[in-house]
Amino acid sequence: MKFSRVLLKLSGEALMGKKEFGIESDALRHYAQEIKSIVDLGIQVGVVIGGGNIFRGMQAAEDGLIERAQADYIGMLATAMNGMALQGALEGIGVYTRLQTAISIAEVAEPYIRRRAVRHMEKGRVVIFGAGTGNPYFTTDTAAALRAVEIGADVLLKGTKVDGIYTADPVKDPEAEKYEVISFDEVYEKRLNVMDMTAFTMCQENKMPIVVFDINTKGNLLQLVKGDAIGTVVSI
C-alpha cells in the first residue's frame, strides 16, 4: 500500500445527495463502503466530516442574526451529528469505530485525546473526529489539517465532487486543465482554491501532502491508497 495511515476529509454537503438538506441514505452508505474498502486492507483511517448539510456557521453569521462564534459552535454540533451518522453506517457494515469530539458530548462520544485516537487506529478502528477544532473561526478543513498532523498521517485526502485541482473552475470553464501534481508554492502563486488558507499553510509547514480527489466515484479511494494516479497531489 502507498499509505499506512490516512486522514480523510469529507464534505458534509455531499451527504445531502439529491436532497436540499440533511442526510441521504445512499450518500451515507457510499461513504461507509468507500472507507470500509481501505480498512479491509489494513490501512489506519481517521475521518473529519463537515456539517454543511445541516448548518453553515459562516453563512448564518453573514445573515447577521447570530454572532459568528455562536454560529460556529452550532456548526460544530452539526459535524458531530454527521459523525454519529457515519459511525452508525460504518458499524452497520462491520467496521469498528470511535467518535471523538473536540466539544464534550460524553453520552455519545469520547473526548478528543490524541494518544487515544492513535491507539484506536493501531487497533484497526476508524476514528471520526467531530466538532472541528473545538474553537470558533476555524473551518473543518483546518480541523482536518490539524488532526492529520497530530496523528502522524501519511497524507490528507480531501474528498470532493471534482476529480482534482484545475487551472479554473471546470464547471464554468470547459478549457480548464487538471493538475496531476502541484507544489504548495504554485497553489499560492496561482491562487488556486484547495482549502482555506489556515489549513493549507498548516499542511505546508508540516510537510503534510494533500490529495484532492473525487470521493463520489466508487472505488476511487481504494485505487488512490493503492498508488494509482487519482486526483491531484499537492506536495512540497
Residue frames as a rotation matrix with the C-alpha (Angstrom) as fourth column:
MET 1
0.572 0.820 0.000 0.00
0.820 -0.572 0.000 0.00
0.000 0.000 -1.000 0.00
LYS 2
0.001 -0.553 0.833 1.12
0.467 -0.737 -0.489 3.55
0.884 0.389 0.257 -0.71
PHE 3
-0.241 0.003 0.970 -0.11
-0.672 -0.722 -0.164 4.78
0.700 -0.692 0.176 2.70
SER 4
-0.661 0.023 -0.750 -0.44
0.435 0.826 -0.358 3.12
0.611 -0.563 -0.556 6.10
ARG 5
-0.278 0.601 -0.749 -2.37
0.828 -0.246 -0.505 5.87
-0.487 -0.761 -0.429 7.93
VAL 6
-0.675 0.110 0.729 -4.59
0.508 -0.648 0.568 8.48
0.535 0.754 0.382 6.30
LEU 7
-0.584 0.596 -0.551 -6.80
0.241 -0.521 -0.819 11.38
-0.775 -0.611 0.161 7.34
LEU 8
-0.606 0.475 0.638 -9.88
0.756 0.096 0.647 11.57
0.247 0.875 -0.418 5.14
LYS 9
-0.779 0.387 -0.494 -11.69
-0.094 -0.851 -0.517 14.91
-0.620 -0.356 0.699 4.91
LEU 10
-0.580 0.677 0.454 -15.30
0.810 0.419 0.411 14.56
0.088 0.605 -0.791 3.74
SER 11
-0.873 0.358 0.332 -17.83
-0.275 -0.922 0.273 17.21
0.404 0.147 0.903 2.82
GLY 12
-0.709 0.701 0.082 -20.97
0.136 0.250 -0.959 17.32
-0.692 -0.668 -0.273 4.92
GLU 13
-0.155 0.676 -0.720 -22.84
-0.772 -0.538 -0.339 18.80
-0.617 0.503 0.605 1.97
ALA 14
-0.637 -0.140 -0.758 -22.18
-0.671 0.584 0.456 15.66
0.379 0.799 -0.467 -0.06
LEU 15
-0.949 0.306 0.079 -24.29
0.197 0.769 -0.608 13.73
-0.246 -0.561 -0.790 2.46
MET 16
-0.295 0.885 -0.359 -27.35
-0.537 -0.465 -0.704 15.57
-0.790 -0.015 0.613 1.16
GLY 17
-0.578 0.063 0.814 -27.20
0.584 0.729 0.358 13.60
-0.570 0.682 -0.458 -2.07
LYS 18
-0.642 0.422 0.640 -30.19
0.534 -0.352 0.769 14.81
0.549 0.836 0.001 -4.05
LYS 19
0.313 0.755 -0.576 -31.89
0.948 -0.214 0.236 16.32
0.055 -0.620 -0.783 -1.03
GLU 20
0.461 -0.092 0.883 -31.85
0.144 -0.974 -0.176 20.02
0.876 0.208 -0.436 -0.18
PHE 21
-0.030 -0.496 0.868 -30.63
-0.908 -0.350 -0.231 19.39
0.419 -0.795 -0.440 3.37
GLY 22
0.590 0.294 0.752 -29.98
-0.708 0.635 0.307 16.57
-0.387 -0.714 0.583 5.83
ILE 23
-0.524 -0.793 0.310 -28.60
-0.621 0.605 0.499 13.11
-0.584 0.069 -0.809 5.13
GLU 24
0.423 0.582 -0.695 -29.46
-0.890 0.410 -0.198 10.89
0.170 0.702 0.691 2.17
SER 25
0.673 -0.092 0.733 -29.12
-0.341 0.842 0.419 7.18
-0.656 -0.532 0.535 2.92
ASP 26
0.896 -0.324 0.303 -27.42
0.439 0.547 -0.713 6.35
0.065 0.771 0.633 -0.38
ALA 27
0.507 -0.734 0.451 -24.78
-0.313 -0.645 -0.698 9.04
0.803 0.213 -0.557 0.11
LEU 28
0.356 -0.332 0.873 -24.06
-0.925 0.003 0.379 7.90
-0.128 -0.943 -0.306 3.67
ARG 29
0.815 -0.003 0.580 -23.87
-0.013 1.000 0.023 4.27
-0.579 -0.026 0.815 2.56
HIS 30
0.827 -0.531 0.185 -21.44
0.239 0.036 -0.970 5.21
0.508 0.847 0.156 -0.21
TYR 31
0.323 -0.714 0.621 -19.11
-0.780 -0.573 -0.253 6.98
0.536 -0.402 -0.742 2.23
ALA 32
0.446 -0.093 0.890 -19.18
-0.733 0.533 0.423 3.99
-0.513 -0.841 0.170 4.57
GLN 33
0.913 -0.062 0.403 -18.46
0.239 0.883 -0.404 1.46
-0.331 0.465 0.821 1.82
GLU 34
0.676 -0.707 0.209 -15.57
-0.070 -0.345 -0.936 3.53
0.734 0.618 -0.282 0.46
ILE 35
0.198 -0.602 0.773 -13.98
-0.954 -0.299 0.011 3.74
0.224 -0.740 -0.634 3.91
LYS 36
0.641 0.106 0.760 -14.51
-0.426 0.873 0.238 0.03
-0.638 -0.476 0.605 4.56
SER 37
0.972 -0.236 -0.018 -12.72
0.105 0.497 -0.861 -0.83
0.212 0.835 0.508 1.31
ILE 38
0.207 -0.958 0.196 -9.44
-0.342 -0.259 -0.904 0.60
0.917 0.121 -0.381 2.63
VAL 39
0.173 -0.089 0.981 -9.90
-0.980 0.084 0.180 -0.51
-0.098 -0.993 -0.073 6.24
ASP 40
0.926 0.251 0.282 -10.16
-0.225 0.967 -0.124 -4.08
-0.303 0.051 0.951 4.92
LEU 41
0.649 -0.757 -0.076 -6.64
0.139 0.216 -0.967 -3.63
0.748 0.617 0.245 3.54
GLY 42
0.318 -0.509 -0.800 -5.29
0.944 0.252 0.214 -2.81
0.092 -0.823 0.561 7.00
ILE 43
-0.459 -0.447 0.767 -4.99
0.427 -0.869 -0.251 0.95
0.779 0.213 0.590 6.44
GLN 44
-0.425 0.256 -0.868 -5.49
0.848 -0.223 -0.481 3.09
-0.317 -0.941 -0.122 9.53
VAL 45
-0.355 0.440 0.825 -8.15
0.600 -0.569 0.562 5.75
0.717 0.694 -0.062 8.96
GLY 46
-0.573 0.298 -0.764 -9.12
0.527 -0.580 -0.621 8.99
-0.628 -0.758 0.175 10.65
VAL 47
-0.277 0.587 0.760 -12.07
0.861 -0.199 0.468 10.99
0.427 0.784 -0.450 9.32
VAL 48
-0.720 0.225 -0.657 -13.10
0.194 -0.843 -0.501 14.62
-0.667 -0.488 0.563 9.59
ILE 49
-0.401 0.676 0.618 -16.53
0.892 0.133 0.433 15.41
0.211 0.725 -0.656 8.17
GLY 50
-0.949 0.054 0.309 -18.12
-0.054 -0.998 0.009 18.81
0.309 -0.008 0.951 7.63
GLY 51
-0.605 0.768 -0.209 -21.59
0.553 0.217 -0.805 19.92
-0.573 -0.602 -0.556 8.71
GLY 52
-0.900 0.138 -0.413 -22.78
-0.323 -0.847 0.421 22.00
-0.292 0.513 0.807 5.76
ASN 53
-0.682 0.696 -0.222 -25.71
0.201 0.471 0.859 19.68
0.703 0.541 -0.461 5.06
ILE 54
0.022 0.668 -0.744 -27.19
0.973 0.157 0.169 20.70
0.229 -0.728 -0.647 8.44
PHE 55
0.900 0.227 -0.372 -25.82
0.345 -0.893 0.290 24.12
-0.267 -0.389 -0.882 9.31
ARG 56
0.112 -0.873 0.475 -23.17
0.821 -0.188 -0.539 26.50
0.560 0.450 0.695 7.97
GLY 57
0.217 -0.041 -0.975 -21.89
0.877 -0.431 0.213 28.77
-0.429 -0.901 -0.057 10.71
MET 58
-0.759 -0.608 -0.232 -20.21
0.443 -0.744 0.500 31.34
-0.477 0.277 0.834 8.47
GLN 59
-0.673 0.575 0.464 -23.31
0.390 -0.257 0.884 31.77
0.628 0.777 -0.052 6.33
ALA 60
0.318 0.817 -0.481 -25.56
0.862 -0.037 0.506 32.18
0.395 -0.576 -0.716 9.39
ALA 61
-0.073 -0.439 -0.896 -23.20
0.758 -0.608 0.236 34.81
-0.648 -0.662 0.377 10.78
GLU 62
-0.925 -0.297 0.236 -23.22
0.375 -0.621 0.689 36.72
-0.058 0.726 0.685 7.48
ASP 63
-0.174 0.948 0.267 -27.02
0.654 -0.091 0.751 36.94
0.736 0.305 -0.604 7.70
GLY 64
-0.588 -0.211 0.781 -26.48
-0.249 -0.871 -0.423 38.96
0.769 -0.443 0.460 10.87
LEU 65
0.488 0.870 0.065 -28.92
-0.366 0.137 0.920 37.04
0.792 -0.473 0.385 13.06
ILE 66
0.952 -0.232 -0.198 -26.34
0.298 0.570 0.765 35.09
-0.064 -0.788 0.612 15.07
GLU 67
0.562 -0.820 -0.110 -22.85
-0.773 -0.568 0.282 36.23
-0.294 -0.073 -0.953 16.04
ARG 68
0.261 -0.507 -0.822 -20.02
-0.743 0.438 -0.506 34.34
0.616 0.742 -0.262 14.36
ALA 69
-0.737 -0.621 0.266 -18.72
-0.642 0.519 -0.564 32.49
0.212 -0.587 -0.782 17.41
GLN 70
-0.251 0.744 0.619 -22.18
-0.564 0.408 -0.718 31.19
-0.787 -0.529 0.318 18.34
ALA 71
0.653 0.498 -0.570 -22.90
-0.739 0.259 -0.621 30.20
-0.162 0.827 0.538 14.75
ASP 72
-0.122 -0.794 -0.596 -19.62
-0.765 0.457 -0.453 28.29
0.632 0.401 -0.663 14.55
TYR 73
-0.761 -0.106 0.640 -20.45
-0.572 0.573 -0.586 26.33
-0.305 -0.812 -0.497 17.70
ILE 74
0.329 0.925 0.189 -23.75
-0.587 0.357 -0.727 25.30
-0.740 0.129 0.660 16.13
GLY 75
0.536 -0.213 -0.817 -21.80
-0.774 0.262 -0.576 24.18
0.336 0.941 -0.025 13.07
MET 76
-0.598 -0.796 0.092 -19.51
-0.749 0.514 -0.417 22.10
0.285 -0.318 -0.904 15.27
LEU 77
-0.363 0.558 0.746 -22.52
-0.478 0.575 -0.663 20.28
-0.800 -0.597 0.058 16.67
ALA 78
0.661 0.584 -0.471 -23.67
-0.683 0.208 -0.701 19.63
-0.312 0.785 0.536 13.11
THR 79
-0.028 -0.744 -0.667 -20.35
-0.802 0.415 -0.430 17.90
0.597 0.523 -0.608 12.36
ALA 80
-0.777 -0.203 0.595 -20.83
-0.575 0.613 -0.542 15.75
-0.254 -0.764 -0.593 15.46
MET 81
0.230 0.936 0.268 -24.27
-0.546 0.352 -0.760 14.73
-0.805 0.028 0.592 14.19
ASN 82
0.629 -0.076 -0.774 -22.78
-0.733 0.275 -0.623 13.73
0.259 0.959 0.117 10.84
GLY 83
-0.483 -0.875 -0.018 -20.05
-0.783 0.441 -0.439 11.87
0.392 -0.198 -0.898 12.70
MET 84
-0.435 0.424 0.794 -22.66
-0.541 0.582 -0.607 9.89
-0.720 -0.694 -0.024 14.61
ALA 85
0.655 0.719 -0.233 -24.45
-0.587 0.290 -0.756 9.05
-0.476 0.632 0.612 11.36
LEU 86
0.290 -0.640 -0.711 -21.22
-0.768 0.288 -0.572 7.90
0.571 0.712 -0.408 9.70
GLN 87
-0.674 -0.514 0.531 -20.32
-0.738 0.510 -0.442 5.88
-0.044 -0.690 -0.722 12.77
GLY 88
0.031 0.790 0.613 -23.66
-0.514 0.538 -0.668 4.11
-0.857 -0.294 0.422 12.64
ALA 89
0.783 0.265 -0.563 -23.31
-0.619 0.242 -0.747 3.38
-0.062 0.933 0.353 8.92
LEU 90
-0.107 -0.920 -0.378 -19.78
-0.814 0.299 -0.498 2.01
0.571 0.254 -0.781 9.34
GLU 91
-0.709 -0.165 0.686 -20.62
-0.621 0.607 -0.496 -0.20
-0.334 -0.778 -0.533 12.29
GLY 92
0.359 0.922 0.147 -23.66
-0.631 0.356 -0.689 -1.45
-0.687 0.155 0.710 10.38
ILE 93
0.832 -0.132 -0.540 -21.28
-0.417 0.494 -0.763 -2.99
0.367 0.859 0.356 7.83
GLY 94
0.871 -0.372 -0.320 -18.85
0.468 0.825 0.316 -4.38
0.147 -0.425 0.893 10.37
VAL 95
-0.018 -0.899 0.437 -16.29
0.388 -0.409 -0.826 -1.59
0.921 0.155 0.357 10.75
TYR 96
0.272 0.043 -0.961 -15.27
0.961 -0.053 0.270 -0.81
-0.039 -0.998 -0.055 14.33
THR 97
0.028 -0.188 0.982 -15.24
0.393 -0.901 -0.183 2.93
0.919 0.391 0.049 15.02
ARG 98
-0.184 0.023 -0.983 -14.75
0.930 -0.319 -0.182 5.57
-0.317 -0.948 0.038 17.65
LEU 99
0.404 0.327 0.854 -16.23
0.537 -0.841 0.068 9.06
0.741 0.431 -0.515 17.55
GLN 100
-0.232 -0.517 -0.824 -14.12
0.942 -0.332 -0.057 11.68
-0.244 -0.789 0.564 19.29
THR 101
0.538 0.510 0.672 -15.27
0.655 -0.754 0.048 15.26
0.531 0.414 -0.739 19.62
ALA 102
-0.552 -0.789 0.271 -13.44
0.506 -0.575 -0.643 18.48
0.663 -0.218 0.716 20.46
ILE 103
-0.362 0.545 0.757 -16.52
-0.787 -0.613 0.065 19.61
0.499 -0.572 0.651 22.42
SER 104
-0.966 -0.082 0.245 -17.51
-0.220 0.761 -0.610 17.33
-0.136 -0.643 -0.754 25.28
ILE 105
0.053 0.974 -0.221 -20.61
-0.933 0.127 0.336 15.23
0.356 0.188 0.915 24.47
ALA 106
-0.620 -0.587 0.520 -19.91
-0.766 0.595 -0.243 12.45
-0.167 -0.549 -0.819 26.93
GLU 107
0.066 0.744 0.665 -23.12
-0.450 0.617 -0.646 10.49
-0.891 -0.256 0.375 26.33
VAL 108
0.913 0.394 0.110 -22.42
-0.063 0.402 -0.913 9.88
-0.404 0.827 0.392 22.63
ALA 109
0.713 -0.700 0.038 -18.70
0.083 0.030 -0.996 10.41
0.696 0.714 0.080 22.01
GLU 110
0.345 -0.727 -0.594 -15.26
0.931 0.185 0.314 10.26
-0.119 -0.661 0.741 23.58
PRO 111
0.791 -0.236 -0.564 -13.38
-0.169 -0.971 0.169 13.49
-0.587 -0.038 -0.808 24.18
TYR 112
0.828 -0.553 -0.093 -10.60
-0.035 0.115 -0.993 14.06
0.560 0.825 0.076 21.67
ILE 113
0.603 -0.749 0.274 -7.35
-0.403 0.010 0.915 12.70
-0.688 -0.662 -0.295 23.09
ARG 114
0.361 -0.479 -0.800 -4.54
-0.926 -0.080 -0.370 12.39
0.113 0.874 -0.472 20.57
ARG 115
-0.679 -0.721 0.136 -2.79
-0.733 0.674 -0.086 9.37
-0.030 -0.158 -0.987 22.07
ARG 116
-0.302 0.666 0.683 -6.09
-0.142 0.677 -0.723 7.51
-0.943 -0.315 -0.110 22.49
ALA 117
0.649 0.539 -0.537 -7.04
-0.566 -0.130 -0.814 8.27
-0.509 0.832 0.221 18.88
VAL 118
-0.061 -0.773 -0.631 -3.73
-0.963 0.211 -0.165 6.86
0.261 0.598 -0.758 17.63
ARG 119
-0.791 -0.220 0.572 -4.16
-0.451 0.841 -0.300 3.76
-0.415 -0.495 -0.763 19.77
HIS 120
0.219 0.938 0.268 -7.65
-0.266 0.322 -0.909 3.18
-0.939 0.127 0.320 18.36
MET 121
0.632 0.001 -0.775 -6.28
-0.772 -0.086 -0.629 3.36
-0.067 0.996 -0.053 14.82
GLU 122
-0.484 -0.869 -0.101 -3.46
-0.865 0.492 -0.099 0.97
0.135 0.039 -0.990 15.68
LYS 123
-0.639 0.340 0.690 -6.17
-0.164 0.816 -0.554 -1.48
-0.752 -0.467 -0.465 16.76
GLY 124
-0.886 0.214 0.411 -7.91
0.463 0.383 0.800 -1.14
0.013 0.899 -0.438 13.38
ARG 125
0.058 0.945 -0.323 -10.71
0.851 -0.216 -0.479 1.19
-0.522 -0.247 -0.816 14.44
VAL 126
-0.223 -0.002 0.975 -11.79
0.687 -0.710 0.155 4.13
0.691 0.705 0.160 12.28
VAL 127
-0.394 0.061 -0.917 -11.63
0.780 -0.505 -0.369 7.31
-0.486 -0.861 0.151 14.34
ILE 128
0.111 0.533 0.839 -14.13
0.778 -0.572 0.261 10.02
0.619 0.623 -0.478 13.39
PHE 129
-0.728 -0.433 -0.532 -13.16
0.666 -0.628 -0.401 13.46
-0.161 -0.647 0.746 14.63
GLY 130
0.161 0.897 0.412 -16.18
0.864 -0.330 0.380 15.68
0.476 0.295 -0.828 15.29
ALA 131
0.804 0.339 -0.489 -16.79
0.550 -0.737 0.392 19.27
-0.228 -0.584 -0.779 16.39
GLY 132
0.784 -0.485 0.387 -13.92
0.004 -0.620 -0.785 20.71
0.620 0.617 -0.484 14.38
THR 133
-0.330 -0.943 -0.040 -11.06
0.196 -0.027 -0.980 22.05
0.923 -0.332 0.194 16.48
GLY 134
0.011 0.429 -0.903 -13.45
0.991 0.115 0.067 22.99
0.133 -0.896 -0.424 19.29
ASN 135
-0.473 -0.252 -0.844 -12.87
0.431 -0.902 0.028 26.67
-0.768 -0.351 0.535 18.57
PRO 136
0.694 0.720 0.021 -14.90
0.413 -0.374 -0.831 29.17
-0.590 0.585 -0.556 16.53
TYR 137
0.633 -0.354 -0.688 -13.41
-0.620 -0.764 -0.178 30.87
-0.463 0.540 -0.703 13.46
PHE 138
-0.603 -0.797 0.019 -11.77
-0.629 0.490 0.604 27.66
-0.491 0.352 -0.797 12.26
THR 139
0.211 0.685 -0.698 -13.17
-0.961 0.275 -0.021 25.51
0.177 0.675 0.716 9.44
THR 140
0.790 0.078 0.609 -13.34
-0.241 0.952 0.191 21.74
-0.564 -0.297 0.770 9.25
ASP 141
0.772 -0.634 -0.039 -10.54
0.104 0.186 -0.977 21.96
0.627 0.750 0.210 6.65
THR 142
0.016 -0.773 0.635 -8.36
-0.743 -0.433 -0.510 23.38
0.669 -0.464 -0.581 9.41
ALA 143
0.423 0.200 0.884 -9.56
-0.806 0.529 0.266 20.64
-0.414 -0.825 0.385 11.77
ALA 144
0.997 -0.039 0.073 -8.60
0.070 0.868 -0.491 18.05
-0.045 0.494 0.868 9.15
ALA 145
0.418 -0.900 0.124 -5.13
-0.145 -0.201 -0.969 19.55
0.897 0.387 -0.214 8.69
LEU 146
0.018 -0.375 0.927 -4.60
-0.958 -0.271 -0.091 19.73
0.285 -0.886 -0.364 12.46
ARG 147
0.640 0.287 0.713 -5.72
-0.555 0.814 0.171 16.16
-0.531 -0.505 0.680 13.11
ALA 148
0.932 -0.329 -0.154 -3.67
0.072 0.583 -0.809 14.83
0.356 0.743 0.567 10.17
VAL 149
0.082 -0.946 0.314 -0.53
-0.430 -0.318 -0.845 16.37
0.899 -0.066 -0.433 11.64
GLU 150
0.078 -0.010 0.997 -1.36
-0.997 -0.024 0.078 15.34
0.023 -1.000 -0.011 15.21
ILE 151
0.737 0.302 0.605 -1.97
-0.393 0.919 0.019 11.67
-0.550 -0.252 0.796 14.43
GLY 152
-0.300 -0.953 0.029 1.04
-0.470 0.175 0.865 11.41
-0.830 0.246 -0.501 12.13
ALA 153
0.681 0.611 0.405 -0.95
0.096 0.473 -0.876 10.62
-0.726 0.635 0.264 9.00
ASP 154
-0.316 -0.776 0.545 0.95
0.690 0.206 0.694 9.93
-0.651 0.596 0.471 5.78
VAL 155
-0.901 0.097 0.422 -1.42
0.310 -0.538 0.784 12.13
0.303 0.837 0.455 3.79
LEU 156
-0.489 0.824 -0.286 -4.54
-0.118 -0.388 -0.914 14.27
-0.864 -0.413 0.287 4.00
LEU 157
-0.833 0.289 0.472 -7.11
0.553 0.381 0.741 13.01
0.034 0.878 -0.477 1.49
LYS 158
-0.639 0.626 -0.447 -9.68
-0.322 -0.746 -0.583 15.68
-0.699 -0.228 0.678 0.62
GLY 159
-0.649 0.492 0.580 -12.73
0.714 0.656 0.242 14.02
-0.262 0.572 -0.778 -0.91
THR 160
-0.580 0.425 -0.695 -14.71
-0.359 -0.899 -0.250 16.41
-0.732 0.105 0.674 -3.11
LYS 161
0.462 0.811 0.358 -17.17
0.110 0.347 -0.931 16.34
-0.880 0.470 0.071 -6.00
VAL 162
0.790 -0.306 -0.531 -14.45
-0.608 -0.286 -0.740 17.17
0.074 0.908 -0.413 -8.55
ASP 163
0.925 -0.374 -0.067 -11.59
0.369 0.926 -0.078 14.88
0.091 0.048 0.995 -9.58
GLY 164
-0.006 -0.986 -0.165 -8.74
1.000 -0.008 0.009 17.20
-0.010 -0.165 0.986 -8.67
ILE 165
0.131 -0.074 -0.989 -7.40
0.279 -0.954 0.108 20.73
-0.951 -0.290 -0.104 -8.88
TYR 166
0.339 0.090 0.937 -7.87
0.940 0.012 -0.341 22.67
-0.043 0.996 -0.081 -12.12
THR 167
-0.737 -0.629 0.246 -6.49
0.661 -0.747 0.071 25.87
0.139 0.215 0.967 -13.58
ALA 168
-0.747 0.618 0.246 -10.05
-0.616 -0.782 0.092 27.24
0.249 -0.083 0.965 -13.31
ASP 169
-0.280 0.744 0.607 -13.49
-0.519 0.414 -0.747 26.05
-0.807 -0.525 0.270 -12.26
PRO 170
-0.969 -0.176 0.173 -14.12
0.031 0.609 0.793 23.12
-0.245 0.773 -0.585 -14.66
VAL 171
-0.174 0.976 0.130 -17.88
0.818 0.217 -0.534 23.64
-0.549 0.014 -0.836 -14.37
LYS 172
0.585 0.399 -0.706 -17.63
0.101 -0.900 -0.424 27.23
-0.805 0.177 -0.567 -15.60
ASP 173
0.227 -0.614 -0.756 -14.62
-0.895 -0.438 0.087 26.88
-0.384 0.656 -0.649 -17.89
PRO 174
0.949 0.231 0.212 -14.59
-0.139 0.915 -0.378 23.86
-0.282 0.329 0.901 -20.25
GLU 175
0.617 -0.782 -0.082 -10.97
-0.071 0.048 -0.996 24.62
0.783 0.621 -0.026 -21.16
ALA 176
0.515 -0.411 0.752 -9.76
-0.857 -0.218 0.467 24.32
-0.028 -0.885 -0.465 -17.57
GLU 177
0.189 -0.566 -0.802 -6.85
-0.326 0.735 -0.595 21.91
0.926 0.374 -0.046 -17.27
LYS 178
0.976 0.215 0.018 -6.28
-0.107 0.411 0.905 19.50
0.187 -0.886 0.425 -14.42
TYR 179
0.047 -0.971 0.236 -3.06
-0.932 -0.127 -0.339 19.34
0.359 -0.204 -0.911 -12.44
GLU 180
0.508 0.014 -0.861 -1.73
0.096 0.993 0.073 15.86
0.856 -0.120 0.503 -11.69
VAL 181
0.173 -0.532 -0.829 0.88
0.985 0.097 0.143 17.17
0.004 -0.841 0.541 -9.25
ILE 182
0.410 -0.058 0.910 1.37
0.175 -0.974 -0.141 20.71
0.895 0.217 -0.390 -7.96
SER 183
-0.550 -0.683 -0.480 3.52
0.647 0.014 -0.762 22.28
0.528 -0.730 0.434 -5.25
PHE 184
0.163 0.556 -0.815 2.29
0.930 -0.363 -0.062 24.31
-0.331 -0.748 -0.576 -2.30
ASP 185
-0.516 -0.454 -0.726 4.10
0.245 -0.891 0.383 27.35
-0.821 0.020 0.571 -3.67
GLU 186
-0.958 0.184 0.221 2.40
0.201 -0.120 0.972 27.03
0.205 0.976 0.078 -7.06
VAL 187
-0.094 0.976 -0.196 -1.01
0.938 0.152 0.311 26.88
0.334 -0.155 -0.930 -5.39
TYR 188
0.061 0.024 -0.998 -0.19
0.650 -0.760 0.021 30.13
-0.758 -0.649 -0.063 -3.56
GLU 189
-0.774 -0.515 -0.369 1.15
0.080 -0.657 0.750 31.83
-0.628 0.551 0.549 -6.69
LYS 190
-0.889 0.446 0.101 -1.80
0.147 0.069 0.987 30.83
0.433 0.892 -0.127 -8.87
ARG 191
-0.716 0.606 0.347 -4.34
-0.677 -0.479 -0.559 31.48
-0.173 -0.635 0.753 -6.11
LEU 192
-0.476 0.519 -0.710 -6.00
-0.212 0.716 0.665 28.11
0.854 0.467 -0.231 -6.56
ASN 193
0.034 0.616 0.787 -8.81
-0.974 -0.157 0.165 27.18
0.225 -0.772 0.594 -4.21
VAL 194
-0.476 -0.264 -0.839 -7.76
-0.133 0.964 -0.228 23.94
0.869 0.003 -0.494 -2.50
MET 195
0.206 0.537 -0.818 -8.81
0.890 0.245 0.385 24.57
0.407 -0.807 -0.427 1.11
ASP 196
0.967 0.193 0.168 -8.83
0.123 -0.926 0.357 27.53
0.225 -0.324 -0.919 3.45
MET 197
0.418 -0.879 0.227 -5.50
-0.331 -0.380 -0.864 29.29
0.846 0.286 -0.450 3.93
THR 198
0.223 -0.317 0.922 -5.06
-0.973 -0.009 0.232 28.34
-0.065 -0.948 -0.311 7.59
ALA 199
0.755 0.130 0.643 -5.43
-0.179 0.984 0.011 24.63
-0.631 -0.123 0.766 6.79
PHE 200
0.914 -0.392 0.099 -3.27
0.203 0.232 -0.951 24.87
0.350 0.890 0.292 3.69
THR 201
0.320 -0.824 0.467 -0.45
-0.666 -0.547 -0.508 26.68
0.674 -0.149 -0.724 5.49
MET 202
0.379 -0.127 0.917 -0.50
-0.817 0.419 0.396 24.14
-0.434 -0.899 0.054 8.32
CYS 203
0.904 -0.022 0.427 -0.06
0.184 0.921 -0.342 21.31
-0.386 0.388 0.837 5.83
GLN 204
0.730 -0.658 0.186 2.77
0.023 -0.248 -0.968 23.12
0.683 0.711 -0.166 4.07
GLU 205
0.255 -0.655 0.712 4.65
-0.877 -0.467 -0.116 23.95
0.408 -0.595 -0.693 7.27
ASN 206
0.166 -0.131 0.977 4.37
-0.711 0.671 0.211 20.35
-0.683 -0.730 0.018 8.48
LYS 207
-0.669 -0.507 -0.543 5.15
-0.739 0.378 0.558 18.79
-0.077 0.775 -0.627 5.08
MET 208
-0.374 0.663 0.649 1.76
0.039 0.710 -0.703 17.08
-0.927 -0.238 -0.291 5.00
PRO 209
-0.999 0.009 -0.041 0.88
-0.042 -0.035 0.999 16.16
0.007 0.999 0.035 1.40
ILE 210
-0.230 0.972 -0.058 -2.69
-0.424 -0.154 -0.892 16.70
-0.876 -0.180 0.448 0.24
VAL 211
-0.962 0.061 0.266 -4.58
0.264 0.456 0.850 14.71
-0.070 0.888 -0.454 -2.37
VAL 212
-0.367 0.875 -0.317 -7.75
-0.622 -0.484 -0.616 16.26
-0.692 -0.029 0.721 -3.77
PHE 213
-0.997 0.005 -0.074 -9.94
-0.048 0.717 0.696 13.64
0.056 0.697 -0.714 -5.44
ASP 214
-0.266 0.958 -0.109 -13.49
-0.779 -0.147 0.610 12.72
0.568 0.247 0.785 -6.38
ILE 215
-0.850 -0.020 0.527 -14.94
-0.431 0.603 -0.671 10.75
-0.305 -0.797 -0.521 -3.47
ASN 216
0.056 0.998 0.030 -18.27
-0.742 0.061 -0.668 10.22
-0.669 0.015 0.743 -5.26
THR 217
0.260 -0.040 -0.965 -16.83
-0.829 0.503 -0.244 7.80
0.495 0.863 0.098 -7.83
LYS 218
0.906 0.176 0.385 -16.99
-0.369 0.774 0.515 4.26
-0.207 -0.609 0.766 -6.49
GLY 219
0.777 -0.623 0.096 -13.58
0.629 0.775 -0.062 2.72
-0.035 0.108 0.993 -5.93
ASN 220
0.601 -0.557 0.573 -11.57
-0.012 -0.723 -0.691 5.95
0.799 0.408 -0.441 -6.18
LEU 221
0.598 -0.357 0.718 -10.46
-0.800 -0.318 0.509 5.89
0.047 -0.878 -0.476 -2.55
LEU 222
0.762 -0.283 0.583 -9.31
0.051 0.923 0.382 2.29
-0.646 -0.261 0.718 -2.81
GLN 223
0.698 -0.501 0.511 -7.36
0.666 0.194 -0.720 2.91
0.261 0.844 0.469 -6.02
LEU 224
0.660 -0.433 0.614 -5.79
-0.359 -0.900 -0.248 6.05
0.660 -0.056 -0.749 -4.56
VAL 225
0.576 -0.441 0.688 -4.36
-0.745 0.065 0.664 4.33
-0.338 -0.895 -0.292 -1.49
LYS 226
0.735 -0.319 0.598 -3.06
0.391 0.920 0.011 1.52
-0.554 0.226 0.801 -3.69
GLY 227
-0.235 -0.927 -0.292 -0.95
0.296 -0.354 0.887 4.08
-0.926 0.123 0.358 -5.52
ASP 228
-0.035 0.277 0.960 -2.96
0.999 0.043 0.024 4.81
-0.035 0.960 -0.278 -8.67
ALA 229
-0.941 -0.335 0.044 -2.87
0.338 -0.932 0.131 8.33
-0.003 0.138 0.990 -10.10
ILE 230
0.051 0.998 0.029 -6.22
0.919 -0.058 0.389 9.52
0.390 0.007 -0.921 -8.73
GLY 231
0.830 0.394 -0.395 -6.91
0.529 -0.781 0.332 13.23
-0.178 -0.485 -0.856 -8.18
THR 232
0.510 -0.667 0.544 -4.26
-0.028 -0.644 -0.764 15.93
0.860 0.375 -0.347 -7.72
VAL 233
0.395 -0.501 -0.770 -1.31
0.908 0.341 0.244 15.67
0.140 -0.795 0.590 -5.36
VAL 234
0.736 -0.250 0.630 -0.15
-0.242 -0.965 -0.100 18.82
0.633 -0.079 -0.770 -3.53
SER 235
0.684 -0.573 -0.452 3.33
0.729 0.540 0.420 18.44
0.004 -0.616 0.787 -2.09
ILE 236
0.508 -0.598 -0.620 6.46
0.046 -0.700 0.712 20.38
-0.860 -0.390 -0.328 -1.13
